[in-house]
Amino acid sequence: MADVTLTRVSLTEAGPELESHASVVALTTGNTYYYDNKDGLPLVYLFFSGAATVTIETPFTAVGAALGDVTVVGGGAGEKYLLKPRVRKYYNQTDDTVKITTDANNVSALVVVP
C-alpha cells in the first residue's frame, strides 16, 4: 500500500496524447492516489481495460452531515471518462489534494489542467 501522487499535465495547443501520455498511471488496488487541486482546475481522464470502480473521496461535512463520495463505475475495456474539476471546498483534503482509490486493477488515470 502506497500513497502515489498523480502528475498534472498542462494542455498545449496541439493537446496531449491522452492514453499514451507518459503521465498516465495504472491505478492499483491498495494504493491511494492524490493530485494537486489548489486551483480547482484539473480534469481527470479515466481509461478502463475492464470492470472497476473509482472512488473520489468527499471529506466535506456540513452541520454534521457528510457528502457522499463520488464513484465512477467502468464496465469494460475501452470505456473512457472525463471527470469535471472538483470543487475545492468539497473534495480537497487538508493539504489541497484530491484522493482517489480503485477496487480493481483495470483503470488508468491522467490529470490534465488548462
Beta strands, then each sheet from edge to edge (+ up, - down):
strand 1: 3-5
strand 2: 8-10
strand 3: 25-27
strand 4: 32-36
strand 5: 43-48
strand 6: 52-56
strand 7: 61-62
strand 8: 65-66
strand 9: 70-74
strand 10: 80-83
strand 11: 97-102
strand 12: 107-113
sheet 1: 1+ 4+ 11- 6+ 9-
sheet 2: 2+ 12+ 3-
sheet 3: 2+ 12+ 5- 10+
sheet 4: 7+ 8-
end
